């Protein structure tokens, strides 16, 4: 529909080596009614994920590991790859920020 899965994969290939944040990418099972993909972010102090379905549904959250506090939660429908990428970048920055002043791993 919106090429969201392909756009997410392309963003990951081009941006996943951000300093201080480990990133992973995976696509959901192909035998499901709606294709999906997920990017995960991790630092020593925080975990995050952004999941998107080809229908435009998007779920994202950032979790501080020590307190188990969810510092960012997003549930929405995106209409363009650009709007999805804005959310991915917001989540990545929130993951880094949740790690505090030192984002060394």
N, C-alpha and C positions, 0 to 999 in steps of 0.2 A: 504493500500500500504506500507507505511513506519512505521506504528504504531505511527505516530506523535501525534495523539490525546491522545492515551493511555500514551505515554511518557510525554506529557505535564501534564496530570492529575497526574501522579506519581511524577513528579518534584514538582508540587504544593503541594501535600500531604506531601512531605518530606522537603520542603524549604520555605513554605509560611509564616513562623513566624519570618521573618527577623526583627531585631530591628529597629524601626523608620519608617518602611514601612508597610502599610496595603495592603493586597493582596486579590484578589477575582478570582474565576475561574468559567467559564460557558461554556457549549457546545452549539453549534448552533442547530437550528431545525433539527430533523432527517429526515424530508420530503424534504430536499434540495438535489440536485444532488451530491454535495460534502459536506461531513461532515466537521465541523470546531469546533474550540475551541478558547477561549480567556482567557488570564490572564491580570488582571488590577492591577496596583500598584498606591498607593496614599500616599502622605505625606501632611503636612499642606501647602506646597508651590509648589507641583508638582503632575502631573497626568501622567500615562503612560499605554500603552496597547501593548500586543503582541497577534496577531491573526494568527492562522495557519490553513490551509486546508489540508485534507488528501492527496491532490495532491502534497504537498510540498510548496505551495505558503505561504509566510510569510509577514506580514505587522506589523511594530512596530513604536511607536513614544513616545517621552517624551516631555511634555509640562510644562513650568513654568507658574503657574496660574496667578501671578500678571501681567506679561508682555505679556502673551499669546504667548511667543516665543517657537517654537518647537526646542529643543536643540539636538534632535536625531530623525532621520527619516530613517527607513530601509524598503526596499521593495525588496524581493529576493525570490528565490526558494532554499529551503534547501533539501539536499539529504540524510541526516541521522538525527536520533534523537539527536545525540551528537552535531551536528552543530546548531540545533534548541535550545538546552539547552544553548549553548554558547551565543546566542542572548538574550535569556530570562535573563540570569545572567548579561549580559552587560546592558540591559534595567533597571533591578532592581538597579544596581549600579549607572547608570546615573540618575535615579529617586532620589536616596538618595543624590547624589552630587548636583543636581539642587536645593535641599532644603537648601544649604549653609552649613556653619560650624556646626550648631546645627540642628540635624535631629529629635528633639523631636516633638511629635504631640500634 
